[in-house]
Amino acid sequence: MDIFTQTTHLHITTWVVAVILFLIAAFMQRDSKGRKILHMVLRLFYVLIIITGLTLFIEWSSSDPMLYGIKFLLGVLTIGMMEMVLVRSKKQKPVTMFWALFAVFLFATMFIGFMLPIGMDFF
């Protein structure tokens, strides 16, 4: 297994774990200590997602720089919406729009990611 395959697997693993942790944290009690701890762990996963995504972007963007750039931007926006849902719900502010944007950005990021040459051939 080469380094690019390992980086791809690490990237996929980090975002799958992050989405699961996000969903768990989002549905926990707002003021629980467990949610606060889970939120901090999730922020660590955000950093890991960005580092592995940036590594893949640098290695593969020469084949189609615009598509990889769009995917990177959508990934960062997805992370931003995850953070907005958790922070705004803690402050008891409306989060419906951020949930919708999270779903749209996550779908778009995954769609483009699977279309790319190092993605899986679902389409």
C-alpha positions as CSV (number, residue, x, y, z in Angstrom):
1,M,0.0,0.0,0.0
2,D,1.5,3.3,-1.0
3,I,1.5,6.6,1.0
4,F,-1.3,8.1,-1.1
5,T,-3.6,5.2,-0.4
6,Q,-2.8,5.4,3.3
7,T,-3.5,9.2,3.3
8,T,-6.8,8.6,1.5
9,H,-7.8,6.0,4.0
10,L,-6.8,8.2,7.0
11,H,-8.8,11.1,5.5
12,I,-11.9,9.0,5.0
13,T,-11.6,7.5,8.5
14,T,-11.2,10.9,10.1
15,W,-14.2,12.4,8.4
16,V,-16.4,9.4,9.1
17,V,-15.5,9.5,12.8
18,A,-16.0,13.3,12.9
19,V,-19.5,13.0,11.4
20,I,-20.4,10.3,13.9
21,L,-19.0,12.3,16.8
22,F,-20.8,15.4,15.6
23,L,-24.2,13.7,15.4
24,I,-23.7,12.3,18.9
25,A,-22.6,15.7,20.3
26,A,-25.5,17.5,18.5
27,F,-28.1,15.2,20.2
28,M,-26.6,15.2,23.7
29,Q,-27.9,17.4,26.4
30,R,-26.8,21.0,25.8
31,D,-25.1,21.6,29.1
32,S,-23.6,18.2,29.8
33,K,-19.9,17.8,30.5
34,G,-19.8,14.9,28.0
35,R,-20.9,17.2,25.2
36,K,-18.2,19.7,26.1
37,I,-15.5,17.0,26.0
38,L,-16.9,15.5,22.8
39,H,-16.9,18.9,21.2
40,M,-13.2,19.3,22.0
41,V,-12.4,15.9,20.6
42,L,-14.4,16.8,17.5
43,R,-12.3,19.9,17.1
44,L,-9.2,17.7,17.1
45,F,-10.7,15.7,14.3
46,Y,-11.4,18.9,12.3
47,V,-7.7,19.6,12.4
48,L,-6.9,16.1,11.3
49,I,-9.4,16.3,8.4
50,I,-7.9,19.6,7.2
51,I,-4.3,18.2,7.5
52,T,-5.1,15.0,5.6
53,G,-7.3,16.9,3.1
54,L,-4.5,19.4,2.5
55,T,-2.0,16.6,2.0
56,L,-4.3,15.0,-0.6
57,F,-4.9,18.4,-2.2
58,I,-1.2,19.1,-2.6
59,E,-0.5,15.7,-4.0
60,W,-3.4,15.4,-6.5
61,S,-4.4,19.0,-7.4
62,S,-2.1,18.9,-10.5
63,S,-4.6,16.6,-12.3
64,D,-7.7,18.9,-11.9
65,P,-6.8,21.9,-9.6
66,M,-10.2,23.6,-9.8
67,L,-12.2,20.5,-8.8
68,Y,-9.8,19.7,-5.9
69,G,-10.0,23.4,-4.8
70,I,-13.8,23.3,-4.8
71,K,-13.8,20.1,-2.8
72,F,-11.4,21.6,-0.3
73,L,-13.6,24.7,0.1
74,L,-16.7,22.6,0.5
75,G,-15.0,20.5,3.1
76,V,-14.0,23.5,5.1
77,L,-17.6,24.9,4.8
78,T,-18.9,21.5,6.0
79,I,-16.7,21.7,9.1
80,G,-17.8,25.3,9.6
81,M,-21.5,24.3,9.6
82,M,-20.8,21.5,12.1
83,E,-19.2,23.9,14.4
84,M,-22.0,26.5,14.0
85,V,-24.7,23.9,14.8
86,L,-22.9,22.9,18.1
87,V,-22.0,26.4,19.2
88,R,-25.4,28.0,18.3
89,S,-27.4,25.2,19.9
90,K,-25.4,25.6,23.1
91,K,-26.3,29.3,23.1
92,Q,-30.0,28.2,22.4
93,K,-30.1,30.0,19.1
94,P,-31.8,28.7,16.0
95,V,-29.8,26.1,14.1
96,T,-32.2,24.9,11.4
97,M,-30.5,26.8,8.6
98,F,-27.1,25.5,9.7
99,W,-28.4,21.9,9.7
100,A,-29.6,22.3,6.2
101,L,-26.4,23.9,5.0
102,F,-24.4,21.1,6.8
103,A,-26.4,18.5,4.9
104,V,-26.0,20.3,1.5
105,F,-22.3,20.9,2.0
106,L,-21.6,17.3,3.2
107,F,-23.5,15.8,0.2
108,A,-21.7,18.1,-2.2
109,T,-18.3,17.4,-0.7
110,M,-18.8,13.7,-0.8
111,F,-20.2,13.8,-4.3
112,I,-17.2,15.7,-5.6
113,G,-14.8,13.6,-3.5
114,F,-16.1,10.3,-5.0
115,M,-15.9,11.8,-8.5
116,L,-12.2,12.6,-8.2
117,P,-9.6,10.2,-9.5
118,I,-8.7,9.0,-6.0
119,G,-12.3,8.6,-5.0
120,M,-14.5,5.5,-5.3
121,D,-16.3,4.9,-8.6
122,F,-19.9,5.2,-7.5
123,F,-21.0,7.4,-10.3
